[in-house]
């Protein structure tokens, strides 16, 4: 599933339909490079698969440019995504346990070793978006100790590359956070297989 993160500069004037242009570009690129046509137009009725549309996440940022980041996401790992709405009084250990258990429940199905994205805070939908975005960011200074601790715990599960056992079940754990409501604490986990690919362009 092609996922595109779009950052639009607030000083930029766009003529034409940006969404349509991105859809056409995705379809043309997938066809040109013989990628699988795996998008069904209706999730319930299914039908013949095609190359588009992608999932778009758009943000307004300072400046006069557009940055497009493409993340092709396989559903072997996407199907292992998890979200939990914790009570705000929960302890850190319970959150860590949820993240580790999410990886353990994925087992070998999503083609480890994994990159694990975690989104904490915001709302249910925004935590899930942050978890996916986290796959693309550098390791956090803010949460470096937590990321390292989670990586060690995940690698102790012994799932190993392709589920064959070993010390490397995950390559990295990356965390993003955002302010949230006093009554909740959303935590989302998004897993990528070892073939984590992305492309980016600034226009």
N, C-alpha and C positions, 0 to 999 in steps of 0.2 A: 504494500500500500504506500503510494507516494505521499509523504507528509511535507508540506512547505511552510516554513516560518517566514513571514513577510514583515519586514520593518520598513515603514514608509516615513520619510522625512516630512515633518509638518510644514516645511517651507516649499515643498515640491508641488507643482501643478501637473496633474496627470490628465491627459486627453485619451479618450478611448476607455475600454473596459479592461481593467487590470486583471480581474478574475478570469475573464475569458482568455486573455493572452497567456496567463499561467497555465490554464487547462490545456490550451492548444500546444504550448511548449512541452508540457509533460507528455502528452500523447505522441507528439512527433519524436521526442527523444527516446521514449520507450520503444516505439516502433523501429526507429533507426538502429538502435543498438540491441535489438532482438530480446528485450526484456519481456517477461511474461505478462500477458493481458489478463489481469486477475481481479478487475473491478466490476462488480455487478451493479446495475443501475438501481435495483430495488433489493434491500436486504432480506425481504420476505418472499417476494416473487422470484428473485434471482434472475434468470435469463442469461443471455449470451454475455460473457465477460468482455470488457474493453480495457483501454489503457488509462482512462481518466473518468471522473474528476479526482484530483488529489484532495486531501484534507488540508485546509488552509487555516493558519493561525496568524492573525494580523495584529500588529502593534504600531502605534504612532510614536515616533522618536524625534528628537531635535535633528535639524539638518535639512538638506535638500537632495538626498539620495534615497535609493531603494536598495535594501539588502535582502536577497533571497537565499534561504538555506534549505536545501532538499535533503530529506532523510527517507530513503526507501526502507520501509519497515515490513519485514516478513511476519506473517501471522502465527507461525510456530511459536515465536517468542511473544508477540503481541497478545495472544490468547492467555498468556500467563500473567498479565497485568493484574494488580490487586489494589483495592482502595479500602481503607478502614476509617470510619469516623470515630475517633477516640474521644472520650471525655477529657476536658481540659485538665483534670486532676491526675491524669495518667503519669506514671513514672517513665523515665527514659529507657529503663531496662525492658519494659513491656513493648515500647515502640521498636527497640532493637530486635526483640524476639519476633515481632510481626514481620519485619523486613527479612530476617534470616529464614523464617518459615515460608515466606513467599518464594524464596529461591529454592528451598528444599522441596516444596510442592511442585515446582517446575521440573525438578529432577533432571533427566537427560532429554526431555521432550523438546526443549527450545535450543538445543545444540550448544552446550557449554564448551569452553569457558565463556562466562557471561560478562557483560558490562551492565551494572545495575544502577538505574536512575531512580532517585527518590525525591518526591515533592512533599514538603511539609508546610501546612498552613493554607491560607486563602480559603477557598470553598472546595466542594467536592470536585467540580470540574477543573478548577484552576490548579489544584494539587496534582491532578492527573496530567495536565499540560506541562507543569513544571517537571514532573518526573521524566517525561519524554524529552523535554529540552535539556535536562541534566545530562542525558547521554552524550550531548554534543559539547559540553563545557569542560574546561580544565578542572582539575581537582581543586576543591575549595580550601582557602586558608582558614575561613571561619569554622568549618566543620572537619578539618583535616584529621583530628584525633578520632572523631566519631567514624569518619569514612574508613580510616585505617583499622579501627577496632571491628567494624562490620565486615570488612574484607577478610580479616583473620578468622572471624567466626564462620563466615560462609565457606572459606577454604578448608575449615576443619570438618565440614560435612562429608568430605571424601567422595563427592559425586564425580569430580574430575572431568577432564576433557571428553566430550561426547558420552559422558556417563560411564566411562570405563574405569573409574576410580583414580585417585591421585590427590595431589595437594593443590591443584589449580582448578577450582570450580568457577572462580570469577577473576577477572583481570583488574577490575576497578569498581568502586562504589562512589557515586557522585550525588551530592545532595544540593538541592535548592530549597529556599524557604521564602515565605511571604507572610506579612501580618494577617491575622485571622480574628474571628469573632471570639469574644470572651467565653461563649458557651460551647466552643468546639475545638477540635484539633485534628484536622484531616491529614492523613498520611497515605500517599500513593506510591506504588512501586511499579516501574516499567523496566522490563528486561530486554536486552538486546543479545543476540547470539554473538559469537566471536567475530563474525563478519559485519562489523559496524562501519557502514560507509555513509559518507555525506558529501555534498558539494555546495559551494557558496559563491555567490557573485554579488558585487556592488555596482549598481548602475547610476 
